Amino acid sequence: MDVLKLSPVPTPDDAMALDIPMRDGVTLAADLYRPDHGRPTATILIRTPYGKGLGAPMFDLPSIARIFVAHGFSVVAQDVRGRFASGGGQEVYRREIDDGYDTLDWIVAQDWSDGNIGMWGTSYVGFTQLAAAASGHPALKAIVPRMTGTELGFPMGFADGSSDVEHAVFRWYFGQVYADNPLYMFPLDWSFRPLRQIFDPFFDYLGKRSQDFDDSFNPEFFKRVVPRSRLLANPIPTLYTVGTYDMAAIWSWRDVEAMQKSPLWHDKLHLRIEAIDHESYSLDLAPMTDEDDHRKNARARERLQRQWVDPTIPFYNRHLRGFGEGVARVAYQVGKGGWETAPTWPPQPAQAVQFHLDGTGPEAQGRLSLLPVEDRRIARWRHDPEAPVPSIAVTEEAPCGPGVKSIFMVWPDLAPLGERPDVLAFATEPVAGDLLLAGPVDLRAMLASTLTSADLFCRLSDLAPDGTAGLIARGHVRVGLDPVEEGADDEAVARAAHPVHVPLLHASYRLPAGHRLLLHVFGSDFPEYLFNPGDGSETWDAETALAGTHALELGGLRGATLTVTAANPPEAVARAFG
């Protein structure tokens, strides 16, 4: 097999190796980086499952640590339990609250610590921060979680009975990353059926199975998340970064929205919204070149590390060292249009702008109409799992597998997607003035299908005057349905239709004058999201998937609507739409 193995590396010469005891006697390995003056300092703790000293592009903790040290902080980079140089068994998610508390307790007792600790990191390294904050340790004075969440990676259910569509990366992570103490990477064929056996050749190669992968099929596994109630009960200054193009954004927004509703967090939460994906590639770079790729270019990596660290220094100075102004309550990147700040998110004034999906547009393209559509229509499309709508980042060089290609490397024109017979397309009229989208985006519709389970995907794009379209926001849900017969008339379809809510999360984007909003609605997005068997069965056990016909109700009293949040003054919104 073509397998990349990443193993523990020695502690760098400018760091000190630490052995930090946990309450059960297990010792976790860490590296300490300190300023040369030798005085006690505030400490930045980074707890990672990806190797404290590897130097890999996303996890180059030695370089990150040196930037913090240059600003006068000590840094502790620690391998979490069961990973790389640390002891204990692998249990993804489960031990991070207690191990985080014990690590903080140990650091604060050291003579090089001044008693003030902050934490930093992305993805799982952000999850360990939320876990440590939930522990309530008094020495933890500030955290900077990036593109993460208390429910990170877990498919989530919604109040209306729908659920998130499972990201392929969910069990990929347990099968590859948590298969053994080192980190393994290898390509997967996502056309393999049943998916539950997709890792078997790798497990044979390794000589063992991933216990976390097998455990993930047990409902008890889902109790490993950080209880959001515990996090909310322990408010501390938090600079939370959400990526508007990040696959983990749904979990980030769940945390942020809960914090915004809690009076305890009123003056604790600082929000940073960046137009980045999970690899921290930026919309500013799209379409990227090799010079922009931090995995290939050392200068690009250095720039990226400064983009990660530099905005945190005023925040840490304020909350760990007691000086400086800190950071804005909200800082948000407006697509490719630079940065704005605001005291709240969404920024004020903000208003919901509702569009009605109208299936009577020109050239087989529907309209997004500000006026209600009186006549009801049933818009049907054929869903074929053997010919799915491809994920944005799928290319000939990277045909399968999550995370192998950034959408900003590819950055395709999305307008032709509407030419597929299994995609519905709707567009506004060109806006007469710039429209600032800043806040939630939601689709609400009545959905019917000949299948008992259907997925609904939405992509909202910027349709330029030259006819090309670039992504603004996207969302997806899985819905259980009472199926209708193939060929059923409109009345039968309407009677069977089920209300669905598709959150396209939050947009932060300036739509220029002369541009249009373009919405695509479809039933698959593969391989980034797993296929739906169509009969309600477990995707990972299915050997086949059913084709069927999906239908949306347009117009009338229950017609589908798209709601965006505009942060322009009301009169500017009115002018934008004539």
Secondary structure, DSSP 8 states (H G I E B T S, - for coil): ---EEE------TTSEEEEEE-TTS-EEEEEEE--TT---EEEEEEEESS-TT---GGG-HHHHHHHHHHTT-EEEEEE-TTSTT--S---TTTTHHHHHHHHHHHHHTSTTEEEEEEEEEETHHHHHHHHHHHHT-TTEEEEEEES--TTTT---B-TTS-B---BTHHHHIIIIITSSSSEEE----TT-SSGGGTTHHHHHHHTS--HHHHHTTSGGGGGGS--HHHHHTS---EEEEEETT-TTHHHHHHHHHHHHH-GGGTTTEEEEEESB-TT--BGGG-S--GGG-TTT-HHHHHHHHHHHHGGGHHHHHHHHSS-S----SEEEE-TTS-EEEESSSS-SS-EEEEEEEETT-GGG-EEEESS---S-EEEEEEE-TTS--B-TT--SSS-SSTTSS-HHHH----GGGGGSTTEEEEE----SS-EEEEEEEEEEEEEEESSSEEEEEEEEEEE-TTS-EEEEEEEEEEEE-----TT--HHHHHHH-EEEEEEEEEEEEEE-TT-EEEEEEES--BTTB----SSS--GGG-S----EEEEEEESSTT--EEEEEE-S-HHHHHHHT-
